[in-house]
C-alpha cells in the first residue's frame, strides 16, 4: 500500500484522536491507526521480518517462477555497500555536488522546496546508481522529477495525457536500469560502488524483473523524502536565526576535511539541529500497510489482511512522549535533557527496526552537509519567513517558500 495524500484537517483530526484514544484506534472498519510507539514497532517489525519478493506479473505471464528472495537478504547487501560508501571521500564528493547545484542558483529568486529536492537528488543519485551517460542520467532524473511533482503538488494533474507521459517516462528510466545491470553482469560495463551494484550478484536468483524492482525502490526512495527533509532543514535555518548563528559559529571553526571525515563528532550542535528538524518535519507523514498475520494489541486485534497506519510524525508530536512537542529545540537531544524523548521508540524519523531506512546515517550526514554549506558558503535570505507555513502532503512541505542565495 502506498502513502496516501492527505490534508491539514485530516492530520489534525488524527492527532486529536491519537491523544484521546491512546495512539491505537480504528480510522475505518479495516484501517487501524498505530500511533503508539511500542505497538507501531512491534507490528512493523514482525510484519516485515519474513517478507519475500514476489514474482512480477511479467514473470507469471511467462510462467517463469523465480527463486524466493527475502528482503532481509537484499537489505543486508545494501548495508554492506553503504558501509563502503559512507567515507570522508564520499562525503566530500556529495558536498561538492551540492555546492555545484547551489552555485548555479546564486543571486536569483528560487523556490527553496525545489532547490532542496535538487540538492538531495544530485547528492544521492550517484549513491543509488552511478556510471551513467549524460542521456541515461537525464532519463532517470526526469523520472525522479515527475514522481516528486506528484508527491508535492497540491492538485496533481492526472488526466489521460499526463498518465501516458508518466508511464512512458517510467518505462524509459526502467530501460536504463535494465541496460546498466545487464552490461555490468556481462562485463561490458565496470562494476560501480553504488546501491545498484549488489543486485548484479543477485541477478541469477532475482531475475531481471525483480532486480529492476529492487533498484527502482532505491531510486524512488531518493525522489521525495530526502528533499522534503532538506526543505525542513532550510525552513528552520530561515526561521531560527539564533540557531543559524550557533551553527555558523560551530561550522565556521571546523576544517572542511575534518568535518567530512566525521560530521557528528566535529559538529554536535549541527547534529542536534538536524535531529530536531527531522523530528518536526520528517517524511512521510503516513504509511499504510497490510497485516501479514494476526496481532493482539490489548483491547484491539489486527487481523491478517487488515490495513494499518504508521506515522513518525504523530509520535514525534505526541505530548505523552515529548515535552512541548511543537517547539523547535535541538537541545532536547542533549544527554540527560529533561525534555528529550521518553525512550528510544519515540524518535523514529527513519522508521522502526528491523525495517528502518538503510540510508538513515547517510541521510543524516547529507543534511549536516547542507547545513555546512548554508553556514559557511552562502547566506539564505527569505523575505516574509514568518508567513511561510507547512502544508501536509506526503510530507510537510513549506508553502510559498522562496528566497535568495548569496555568497557568504
TORTOR-165106 format. One record per residue (C-alpha): residue in three letters; y, x, z. Coordinates in steps of 0.2 Angstrom, whole numbers, plus 5000, padded with zeros to 4 digits. Each point is the difference from the previous one (the first is absolute). Layout:
BEGIN
<pt res="ALA" Y="Y" X="X" Z="Z"/>
...
This chain:
BEGIN
<pt res="UNK" Y="5000" X="5000" Z="5000"/>
<pt res="UNK" Y="5017" X="5006" Z="4996"/>
<pt res="UNK" Y="5016" X="5001" Z="5011"/>
<pt res="UNK" Y="5009" X="4983" Z="4998"/>
<pt res="UNK" Y="5019" X="4998" Z="4995"/>
<pt res="UNK" Y="5009" X="4992" Z="5015"/>
<pt res="UNK" Y="5017" X="4997" Z="5005"/>
<pt res="UNK" Y="5011" X="5003" Z="5016"/>
<pt res="UNK" Y="4996" X="4982" Z="5007"/>
<pt res="UNK" Y="4981" X="5003" Z="4999"/>
<pt res="UNK" Y="5001" X="5016" Z="5009"/>
<pt res="UNK" Y="5011" X="4993" Z="5014"/>
<pt res="UNK" Y="4988" X="4986" Z="5002"/>
<pt res="UNK" Y="4985" X="5012" Z="5001"/>
<pt res="UNK" Y="5009" X="5010" Z="5013"/>
<pt res="UNK" Y="5005" X="4985" Z="5010"/>
<pt res="UNK" Y="4982" X="4993" Z="5000"/>
<pt res="UNK" Y="4993" X="5018" Z="5004"/>
<pt res="UNK" Y="5010" X="5001" Z="5015"/>
<pt res="UNK" Y="4996" X="4982" Z="5006"/>
<pt res="UNK" Y="4981" X="5001" Z="4996"/>
<pt res="UNK" Y="4996" X="5018" Z="5005"/>
<pt res="UNK" Y="4999" X="5008" Z="4983"/>
<pt res="UNK" Y="4984" X="4991" Z="4994"/>
<pt res="UNK" Y="5002" X="4982" Z="4992"/>
<pt res="UNK" Y="4995" X="4990" Z="4985"/>
<pt res="UNK" Y="5013" X="5000" Z="4986"/>
<pt res="UNK" Y="4990" X="4988" Z="4990"/>
<pt res="UNK" Y="4982" X="4993" Z="5002"/>
<pt res="UNK" Y="4992" X="5016" Z="4992"/>
<pt res="UNK" Y="5014" X="5013" Z="5003"/>
<pt res="UNK" Y="5001" X="5008" Z="5017"/>
<pt res="UNK" Y="5015" X="5011" Z="5006"/>
<pt res="UNK" Y="4994" X="5016" Z="5009"/>
<pt res="UNK" Y="5016" X="5006" Z="5007"/>
<pt res="UNK" Y="4992" X="5006" Z="5017"/>
<pt res="UNK" Y="4998" X="5019" Z="4999"/>
<pt res="UNK" Y="4983" X="5001" Z="5007"/>
<pt res="UNK" Y="4993" X="4985" Z="4990"/>
<pt res="UNK" Y="5008" X="5007" Z="4984"/>
<pt res="UNK" Y="4992" X="5017" Z="5002"/>
<pt res="UNK" Y="4983" X="4993" Z="5005"/>
<pt res="UNK" Y="4998" X="4989" Z="4985"/>
<pt res="UNK" Y="5008" X="5011" Z="4987"/>
<pt res="UNK" Y="4989" X="5015" Z="5005"/>
<pt res="UNK" Y="4984" X="4990" Z="5001"/>
<pt res="UNK" Y="5004" X="4991" Z="4984"/>
<pt res="UNK" Y="5002" X="5015" Z="4990"/>
<pt res="UNK" Y="4987" X="5012" Z="5007"/>
<pt res="UNK" Y="4986" X="4995" Z="4988"/>
<pt res="UNK" Y="5011" X="4995" Z="4985"/>
<pt res="UNK" Y="4993" X="5006" Z="4983"/>
<pt res="UNK" Y="5007" X="5000" Z="4983"/>
<pt res="UNK" Y="4993" X="4986" Z="4989"/>
<pt res="UNK" Y="4997" X="5001" Z="4981"/>
<pt res="UNK" Y="5015" X="4995" Z="4990"/>
<pt res="UNK" Y="4998" X="4985" Z="4988"/>
<pt res="UNK" Y="4998" X="5012" Z="4985"/>
<pt res="UNK" Y="4985" X="5008" Z="5008"/>
<pt res="UNK" Y="4992" X="4983" Z="5003"/>
<pt res="UNK" Y="5003" X="4995" Z="4982"/>
<pt res="UNK" Y="4991" X="5016" Z="4994"/>
<pt res="UNK" Y="4986" X="4997" Z="5013"/>
<pt res="UNK" Y="5003" X="5017" Z="5006"/>
<pt res="UNK" Y="4999" X="5000" Z="5019"/>
<pt res="UNK" Y="5008" X="5015" Z="5009"/>
<pt res="UNK" Y="4993" X="5009" Z="5015"/>
<pt res="UNK" Y="5007" X="4993" Z="5017"/>
<pt res="UNK" Y="5015" X="5010" Z="5005"/>
<pt res="UNK" Y="5008" X="4998" Z="5017"/>
<pt res="UNK" Y="5019" X="5001" Z="5002"/>
<pt res="UNK" Y="4997" X="5012" Z="5015"/>
<pt res="UNK" Y="4993" X="5013" Z="4988"/>
<pt res="UNK" Y="5015" X="4999" Z="4989"/>
<pt res="UNK" Y="5012" X="5000" Z="5015"/>
<pt res="UNK" Y="4992" X="5016" Z="5006"/>
<pt res="UNK" Y="5002" X="5008" Z="4983"/>
<pt res="UNK" Y="5018" X="4995" Z="5000"/>
<pt res="UNK" Y="5003" X="5007" Z="5018"/>
<pt res="UNK" Y="4992" X="5017" Z="4995"/>
<pt res="UNK" Y="5012" X="5001" Z="4985"/>
<pt res="UNK" Y="5015" X="4995" Z="5010"/>
<pt res="UNK" Y="4997" X="5014" Z="5012"/>
<pt res="UNK" Y="5002" X="5012" Z="4985"/>
<pt res="UNK" Y="5015" X="4991" Z="4994"/>
<pt res="UNK" Y="5010" X="5000" Z="5016"/>
<pt res="UNK" Y="5006" X="5018" Z="5000"/>
<pt res="UNK" Y="5017" X="5008" Z="5002"/>
<pt res="UNK" Y="4999" X="5003" Z="4981"/>
<pt res="UNK" Y="4996" X="4982" Z="4997"/>
<pt res="UNK" Y="5015" X="4994" Z="5011"/>
<pt res="UNK" Y="5012" X="5012" Z="4991"/>
<pt res="UNK" Y="4995" X="4993" Z="4983"/>
<pt res="UNK" Y="5002" X="4982" Z="5006"/>
<pt res="UNK" Y="5017" X="5005" Z="5007"/>
<pt res="UNK" Y="5005" X="5008" Z="4983"/>
<pt res="UNK" Y="4995" X="4984" Z="4991"/>
<pt res="UNK" Y="5010" X="4989" Z="5011"/>
<pt res="UNK" Y="5015" X="5012" Z="4998"/>
<pt res="UNK" Y="4999" X="4999" Z="4981"/>
<pt res="UNK" Y="4999" X="4981" Z="5001"/>
<pt res="UNK" Y="5015" X="4998" Z="5012"/>
<pt res="UNK" Y="5010" X="5013" Z="4990"/>
<pt res="UNK" Y="4999" X="4989" Z="4985"/>
<pt res="UNK" Y="5009" X="4986" Z="5009"/>
<pt res="UNK" Y="5014" X="5010" Z="5008"/>
<pt res="UNK" Y="5017" X="4992" Z="5000"/>
<pt res="UNK" Y="4995" X="4983" Z="4993"/>
<pt res="UNK" Y="4998" X="4983" Z="5008"/>
<pt res="UNK" Y="4981" X="4998" Z="5002"/>
<pt res="UNK" Y="4988" X="4987" Z="5006"/>
<pt res="UNK" Y="4993" X="5009" Z="5015"/>
<pt res="UNK" Y="4984" X="4989" Z="5001"/>
<pt res="UNK" Y="4996" X="5006" Z="4982"/>
<pt res="UNK" Y="5005" X="5018" Z="5004"/>
<pt res="UNK" Y="4989" X="5000" Z="5015"/>
<pt res="UNK" Y="4985" X="4994" Z="4989"/>
<pt res="UNK" Y="5004" X="5013" Z="4987"/>
<pt res="UNK" Y="5000" X="5014" Z="5013"/>
<pt res="UNK" Y="4984" X="4994" Z="5007"/>
<pt res="UNK" Y="4991" X="4998" Z="4984"/>
<pt res="UNK" Y="5006" X="5016" Z="4992"/>
<pt res="UNK" Y="4995" X="5009" Z="5016"/>
<pt res="UNK" Y="4983" X="4992" Z="5002"/>
<pt res="UNK" Y="4994" X="4998" Z="4982"/>
<pt res="UNK" Y="4994" X="5018" Z="4998"/>
<pt res="UNK" Y="4990" X="4998" Z="5016"/>
<pt res="UNK" Y="4991" X="4985" Z="4993"/>
<pt res="UNK" Y="4998" X="5005" Z="4982"/>
<pt res="UNK" Y="5007" X="5016" Z="4992"/>
<pt res="UNK" Y="4998" X="5011" Z="4985"/>
<pt res="UNK" Y="5007" X="4986" Z="4988"/>
<pt res="UNK" Y="5009" X="5002" Z="4984"/>
<pt res="UNK" Y="5017" X="4993" Z="4999"/>
<pt res="UNK" Y="4994" X="4984" Z="4991"/>
<pt res="UNK" Y="4986" X="4997" Z="5012"/>
<pt res="UNK" Y="5011" X="5002" Z="5015"/>
<pt res="UNK" Y="5013" X="4988" Z="4992"/>
<pt res="UNK" Y="4986" X="4987" Z="4997"/>
<pt res="UNK" Y="4994" X="5001" Z="5018"/>
<pt res="UNK" Y="5018" X="5000" Z="5007"/>
<pt res="UNK" Y="5003" X="4984" Z="4990"/>
<pt res="UNK" Y="4985" X="4992" Z="5008"/>
<pt res="UNK" Y="5006" X="5005" Z="5017"/>
<pt res="UNK" Y="5017" X="4994" Z="4997"/>
<pt res="UNK" Y="4995" X="4982" Z="4994"/>
<pt res="UNK" Y="4988" X="4998" Z="5015"/>
<pt res="UNK" Y="5015" X="5005" Z="5011"/>
<pt res="UNK" Y="5012" X="4987" Z="4992"/>
<pt res="UNK" Y="4987" X="4986" Z="5003"/>
<pt res="UNK" Y="5000" X="5005" Z="5019"/>
<pt res="UNK" Y="5018" X="5001" Z="5003"/>
<pt res="UNK" Y="5007" X="4987" Z="4988"/>
<pt res="UNK" Y="5007" X="4985" Z="5009"/>
<pt res="UNK" Y="4994" X="4989" Z="4986"/>
<pt res="UNK" Y="4988" X="5010" Z="4989"/>
<pt res="UNK" Y="4999" X="4995" Z="4982"/>
<pt res="UNK" Y="4982" X="4994" Z="4996"/>
<pt res="UNK" Y="5001" X="4991" Z="4983"/>
<pt res="UNK" Y="4987" X="5003" Z="4986"/>
<pt res="UNK" Y="5010" X="5014" Z="4992"/>
<pt res="UNK" Y="5002" X="5009" Z="5017"/>
<pt res="UNK" Y="4982" X="4998" Z="5004"/>
<pt res="UNK" Y="4994" X="5007" Z="4983"/>
<pt res="UNK" Y="5012" X="5015" Z="5002"/>
<pt res="UNK" Y="4994" X="5003" Z="5018"/>
<pt res="UNK" Y="4982" X="5000" Z="4994"/>
<pt res="UNK" Y="5003" X="5011" Z="4985"/>
<pt res="UNK" Y="5009" X="5013" Z="5011"/>
<pt res="UNK" Y="4986" X="5000" Z="5012"/>
<pt res="UNK" Y="4987" X="5002" Z="4986"/>
<pt res="UNK" Y="5010" X="5015" Z="4993"/>
<pt res="UNK" Y="5001" X="5008" Z="5017"/>
<pt res="UNK" Y="4982" X="4997" Z="5003"/>
<pt res="UNK" Y="4996" X="5009" Z="4984"/>
<pt res="UNK" Y="5009" X="5015" Z="5006"/>
<pt res="UNK" Y="4990" X="5001" Z="5016"/>
<pt res="UNK" Y="4984" X="4998" Z="4990"/>
<pt res="UNK" Y="5004" X="5014" Z="4988"/>
<pt res="UNK" Y="5005" X="5011" Z="5014"/>
<pt res="UNK" Y="4984" X="4998" Z="5010"/>
<pt res="UNK" Y="4989" X="5001" Z="4985"/>
<pt res="UNK" Y="5008" X="5016" Z="4994"/>
<pt res="UNK" Y="5000" X="5008" Z="5017"/>
<pt res="UNK" Y="4981" X="4996" Z="5002"/>
<pt res="UNK" Y="4996" X="5007" Z="4982"/>
<pt res="UNK" Y="5011" X="5016" Z="5003"/>
<pt res="UNK" Y="5013" X="4996" Z="4987"/>
<pt res="UNK" Y="5013" X="4999" Z="5014"/>
<pt res="UNK" Y="5001" X="5011" Z="5015"/>
<pt res="UNK" Y="4996" X="4993" Z="5017"/>
<pt res="UNK" Y="5016" X="4996" Z="5010"/>
<pt res="UNK" Y="5004" X="5000" Z="5018"/>
<pt res="UNK" Y="5004" X="4981" Z="5002"/>
<pt res="UNK" Y="4992" X="4984" Z="5007"/>
<pt res="UNK" Y="4992" X="4996" Z="4983"/>
<pt res="UNK" Y="4990" X="5016" Z="4999"/>
<pt res="UNK" Y="4987" X="4996" Z="5013"/>
<pt res="UNK" Y="4995" X="4985" Z="4990"/>
<pt res="UNK" Y="4995" X="5011" Z="4986"/>
<pt res="UNK" Y="4985" X="5006" Z="5010"/>
<pt res="UNK" Y="4996" X="4982" Z="5004"/>
<pt res="UNK" Y="5000" X="4994" Z="4982"/>
<pt res="UNK" Y="4981" X="5001" Z="4998"/>
<pt res="UNK" Y="4998" X="4988" Z="5014"/>
<pt res="UNK" Y="5016" X="4989" Z="4999"/>
<pt res="UNK" Y="5000" X="4998" Z="4981"/>
<pt res="UNK" Y="5017" X="5000" Z="4991"/>
<pt res="UNK" Y="5005" X="4982" Z="5004"/>
<pt res="UNK" Y="4998" X="5002" Z="5018"/>
<pt res="UNK" Y="5008" X="5018" Z="4999"/>
<pt res="UNK" Y="5015" X="4992" Z="4992"/>
<pt res="UNK" Y="5001" X="4987" Z="5014"/>
<pt res="UNK" Y="5000" X="5015" Z="5013"/>
<pt res="UNK" Y="5014" X="5009" Z="4991"/>
<pt res="UNK" Y="5010" X="4984" Z="4997"/>
<pt res="UNK" Y="4999" X="4997" Z="5018"/>
<pt res="UNK" Y="5008" X="5016" Z="5004"/>
<pt res="UNK" Y="5014" X="4997" Z="4987"/>
<pt res="UNK" Y="5003" X="4983" Z="5006"/>
<pt res="UNK" Y="5002" X="5006" Z="5018"/>
<pt res="UNK" Y="5015" X="5011" Z="4994"/>
<pt res="UNK" Y="5008" X="4986" Z="4990"/>
<pt res="UNK" Y="5010" X="4991" Z="5014"/>
<pt res="UNK" Y="4995" X="5004" Z="5018"/>
<pt res="UNK" Y="5006" X="5018" Z="5001"/>
<pt res="UNK" Y="5017" X="4995" Z="4991"/>
<pt res="UNK" Y="5002" X="4985" Z="5011"/>
<pt res="UNK" Y="4998" X="5012" Z="5015"/>
<pt res="UNK" Y="5012" X="5012" Z="4993"/>
<pt res="UNK" Y="5013" X="4986" Z="4997"/>
<pt res="UNK" Y="4998" X="4996" Z="5019"/>
<pt res="UNK" Y="5004" X="5018" Z="5004"/>
<pt res="UNK" Y="5015" X="5000" Z="4989"/>
<pt res="UNK" Y="5006" X="4984" Z="5007"/>
<pt res="UNK" Y="4999" X="5006" Z="5018"/>
<pt res="UNK" Y="5009" X="5017" Z="4995"/>
<pt res="UNK" Y="5014" X="4989" Z="4993"/>
<pt res="UNK" Y="5002" X="4989" Z="5015"/>
<pt res="UNK" Y="4996" X="5012" Z="5014"/>
<pt res="UNK" Y="5014" X="5013" Z="4998"/>
<pt res="UNK" Y="4996" X="5007" Z="5018"/>
<pt res="UNK" Y="4982" X="5003" Z="4995"/>
<pt res="UNK" Y="5005" X="5007" Z="4983"/>
<pt res="UNK" Y="5011" X="5013" Z="5009"/>
<pt res="UNK" Y="4985" X="5005" Z="5012"/>
<pt res="UNK" Y="4989" X="5002" Z="4985"/>
<pt res="UNK" Y="5013" X="5010" Z="4991"/>
<pt res="UNK" Y="5002" X="5012" Z="5015"/>
<pt res="UNK" Y="4981" X="5002" Z="5002"/>
<pt res="UNK" Y="4996" X="5002" Z="4981"/>
<pt res="UNK" Y="5015" X="5011" Z="4996"/>
<pt res="UNK" Y="4994" X="5013" Z="5013"/>
<pt res="UNK" Y="4982" X="5000" Z="4992"/>
<pt res="UNK" Y="4995" X="5013" Z="4987"/>
<pt res="UNK" Y="4994" X="4990" Z="4985"/>
<pt res="UNK" Y="4984" X="5010" Z="4998"/>
<pt res="UNK" Y="4996" X="4998" Z="5018"/>
<pt res="UNK" Y="5004" X="4981" Z="4999"/>
<pt res="UNK" Y="4988" X="4998" Z="4985"/>
<pt res="UNK" Y="4986" X="5010" Z="5010"/>
<pt res="UNK" Y="5001" X="4989" Z="5015"/>
<pt res="UNK" Y="5012" X="4985" Z="4999"/>
<pt res="UNK" Y="4994" X="4991" Z="5016"/>
<pt res="UNK" Y="5001" X="5016" Z="5011"/>
<pt res="UNK" Y="5017" X="5006" Z="4993"/>
<pt res="UNK" Y="5009" X="4983" Z="5000"/>
<pt res="UNK" Y="4994" X="4989" Z="5014"/>
<pt res="UNK" Y="5015" X="4989" Z="5000"/>
<pt res="UNK" Y="4998" X="4997" Z="4982"/>
<pt res="UNK" Y="4982" X="4996" Z="5003"/>
<pt res="UNK" Y="5005" X="4987" Z="5013"/>
<pt res="UNK" Y="5013" X="4993" Z="4988"/>
<pt res="UNK" Y="4987" X="4997" Z="4987"/>
<pt res="UNK" Y="4987" X="4993" Z="5012"/>
<pt res="UNK" Y="5013" X="4987" Z="5006"/>
<pt res="UNK" Y="5005" X="4996" Z="4982"/>
<pt res="UNK" Y="4982" X="4997" Z="4996"/>
<pt res="UNK" Y="4998" X="4989" Z="5015"/>
<pt res="UNK" Y="5015" X="4989" Z="4995"/>
<pt res="UNK" Y="4997" X="4999" Z="4982"/>
<pt res="UNK" Y="4982" X="5005" Z="4996"/>
<pt res="UNK" Y="4992" X="4992" Z="4984"/>
<pt res="UNK" Y="4991" X="4989" Z="4996"/>
<pt res="UNK" Y="5005" X="4986" Z="5011"/>
<pt res="UNK" Y="4984" X="4990" Z="4999"/>
<pt res="UNK" Y="4983" X="5004" Z="4994"/>
<pt res="UNK" Y="4987" X="4987" Z="4996"/>
<pt res="UNK" Y="4981" X="5003" Z="5002"/>
<pt res="UNK" Y="4984" X="4991" Z="5000"/>
<pt res="UNK" Y="4988" X="5002" Z="5014"/>
<pt res="UNK" Y="4983" X="5008" Z="4995"/>
<pt res="UNK" Y="4991" X="4994" Z="5016"/>
<pt res="UNK" Y="5003" X="4989" Z="5015"/>
<pt res="UNK" Y="5012" X="5005" Z="5013"/>
<pt res="UNK" Y="5001" X="4992" Z="5018"/>
<pt res="UNK" Y="5018" X="5003" Z="5006"/>
<pt res="UNK" Y="5000" X="4991" Z="5017"/>
<pt res="UNK" Y="5005" X="4982" Z="4997"/>
<pt res="UNK" Y="5001" X="5003" Z="4981"/>
<pt res="UNK" Y="4985" X="5003" Z="4988"/>
<pt res="UNK" Y="5003" X="5008" Z="4983"/>
<pt res="UNK" Y="4986" X="4995" Z="4989"/>
<pt res="UNK" Y="4993" X="5010" Z="4985"/>
<pt res="UNK" Y="5011" X="4996" Z="4984"/>
<pt res="UNK" Y="5015" X="4994" Z="5010"/>
<pt res="UNK" Y="5017" X="5008" Z="4997"/>
<pt res="UNK" Y="5010" X="5010" Z="5012"/>
<pt res="UNK" Y="5018" X="5007" Z="5001"/>
<pt res="UNK" Y="5004" X="5018" Z="5006"/>
<pt res="UNK" Y="5018" X="5005" Z="5003"/>
<pt res="UNK" Y="5006" X="5017" Z="5008"/>
<pt res="UNK" Y="5017" X="4992" Z="4998"/>
<pt res="UNK" Y="4996" X="4986" Z="5013"/>
<pt res="UNK" Y="4992" X="5012" Z="5012"/>
<pt res="UNK" Y="5015" X="5012" Z="4999"/>
<pt res="UNK" Y="5012" X="4986" Z="5004"/>
<pt res="UNK" Y="4990" X="4992" Z="5014"/>
<pt res="UNK" Y="5010" X="5001" Z="5017"/>
<pt res="UNK" Y="4983" X="5000" Z="5009"/>
<pt res="UNK" Y="4997" X="5017" Z="4993"/>
<pt res="UNK" Y="5017" X="5008" Z="4998"/>
<pt res="UNK" Y="5016" X="4999" Z="5010"/>
<pt res="UNK" Y="5015" X="4994" Z="4989"/>
<pt res="UNK" Y="4989" X="5000" Z="4985"/>
<pt res="UNK" Y="5015" X="4996" Z="4988"/>
<pt res="UNK" Y="5010" X="5015" Z="5006"/>
<pt res="UNK" Y="4999" X="5016" Z="4990"/>
<pt res="UNK" Y="4997" X="5014" Z="5012"/>
<pt res="UNK" Y="4990" X="5015" Z="4995"/>
<pt res="UNK" Y="5000" X="5006" Z="5017"/>
<pt res="UNK" Y="4987" X="4987" Z="5005"/>
<pt res="UNK" Y="4988" X="5013" Z="4993"/>
<pt res="UNK" Y="5004" X="5013" Z="5012"/>
<pt res="UNK" Y="4985" X="5005" Z="5011"/>
<pt res="UNK" Y="5000" X="4988" Z="5015"/>
<pt res="UNK" Y="5014" X="4989" Z="4994"/>
<pt res="UNK" Y="5000" X="4984" Z="5010"/>
<pt res="UNK" Y="5004" X="4990" Z="4984"/>
<pt res="UNK" Y="4987" X="5007" Z="4989"/>
<pt res="UNK" Y="4984" X="4992" Z="4994"/>
<pt res="UNK" Y="4989" X="4992" Z="5013"/>
<pt res="UNK" Y="4985" X="5009" Z="4992"/>
<pt res="UNK" Y="4995" X="5008" Z="4984"/>
<pt res="UNK" Y="4994" X="4984" Z="4992"/>
<pt res="UNK" Y="5018" X="4993" Z="5000"/>
<pt res="UNK" Y="5007" X="5013" Z="4988"/>
<pt res="UNK" Y="4990" X="4998" Z="4983"/>
<pt res="UNK" Y="5012" X="5003" Z="4985"/>
<pt res="UNK" Y="4986" X="5006" Z="4990"/>
<pt res="UNK" Y="4987" X="4988" Z="5006"/>
<pt res="UNK" Y="4985" X="5000" Z="5011"/>
<pt res="UNK" Y="4986" X="5013" Z="5001"/>
<pt res="UNK" Y="4988" X="5003" Z="4992"/>
<pt res="UNK" Y="5009" X="4992" Z="4985"/>
<pt res="UNK" Y="5017" X="5007" Z="5004"/>
<pt res="UNK" Y="5009" X="5007" Z="4985"/>
<pt res="UNK" Y="4993" X="5017" Z="4995"/>
<pt res="UNK" Y="5017" X="5006" Z="4995"/>
<pt res="UNK" Y="5008" X="4996" Z="5017"/>
<pt res="UNK" Y="5005" X="5018" Z="5005"/>
<pt res="UNK" Y="5005" X="5004" Z="4982"/>
<pt res="UNK" Y="5011" X="4984" Z="5000"/>
<pt res="UNK" Y="5008" X="5005" Z="5016"/>
<pt res="UNK" Y="5004" X="5017" Z="4994"/>
<pt res="UNK" Y="5008" X="4994" Z="4984"/>
<pt res="UNK" Y="5011" X="4989" Z="5010"/>
<pt res="UNK" Y="5005" X="5015" Z="5010"/>
<pt res="UNK" Y="5004" X="5009" Z="4984"/>
<pt res="UNK" Y="5011" X="4986" Z="4994"/>
<pt res="UNK" Y="5010" X="5002" Z="5017"/>
<pt res="UNK" Y="5001" X="5018" Z="4997"/>
<pt res="UNK" Y="5009" X="4998" Z="4983"/>
<pt res="UNK" Y="5011" X="4986" Z="5007"/>
<pt res="UNK" Y="5005" X="5011" Z="5015"/>
<pt res="UNK" Y="5002" X="5017" Z="4991"/>
<pt res="UNK" Y="5004" X="4997" Z="4982"/>
<pt res="UNK" Y="5008" X="4983" Z="4997"/>
<pt res="UNK" Y="5012" X="4988" Z="5008"/>
<pt res="UNK" Y="4995" X="4982" Z="4999"/>
<pt res="UNK" Y="5015" X="4988" Z="4999"/>
<pt res="UNK" Y="4996" X="4981" Z="5001"/>
<pt res="UNK" Y="5015" X="4989" Z="5000"/>
<pt res="UNK" Y="4998" X="4984" Z="5010"/>
<pt res="UNK" Y="4984" X="5006" Z="5009"/>
<pt res="UNK" Y="5002" X="4987" Z="5014"/>
<pt res="UNK" Y="4998" X="4986" Z="4987"/>
<pt res="UNK" Y="4983" X="5007" Z="4993"/>
<pt res="UNK" Y="4986" X="4990" Z="5006"/>
<pt res="UNK" Y="4981" X="5001" Z="4998"/>
<pt res="UNK" Y="4990" X="4987" Z="4990"/>
<pt res="UNK" Y="4982" X="4998" Z="5004"/>
<pt res="UNK" Y="4989" X="5001" Z="4984"/>
<pt res="UNK" Y="4984" X="5011" Z="4999"/>
<pt res="UNK" Y="5010" X="5011" Z="5012"/>
<pt res="UNK" Y="5018" X="5000" Z="5007"/>
<pt res="UNK" Y="5012" X="5003" Z="4986"/>
<pt res="UNK" Y="5018" X="5003" Z="5003"/>
<pt res="UNK" Y="5011" X="4988" Z="4990"/>
<pt res="UNK" Y="5015" X="5006" Z="4990"/>
<pt res="UNK" Y="4997" X="5018" Z="5006"/>
<pt res="UNK" Y="5011" X="5011" Z="4989"/>
<pt res="UNK" Y="5008" X="5016" Z="5003"/>
<pt res="UNK" Y="5005" X="5017" Z="4994"/>
<pt res="UNK" Y="4993" X="5017" Z="5002"/>
<pt res="UNK" Y="5011" X="5016" Z="5000"/>
<pt res="UNK" Y="4996" X="5018" Z="5004"/>
<pt res="UNK" Y="5002" X="5004" Z="5018"/>
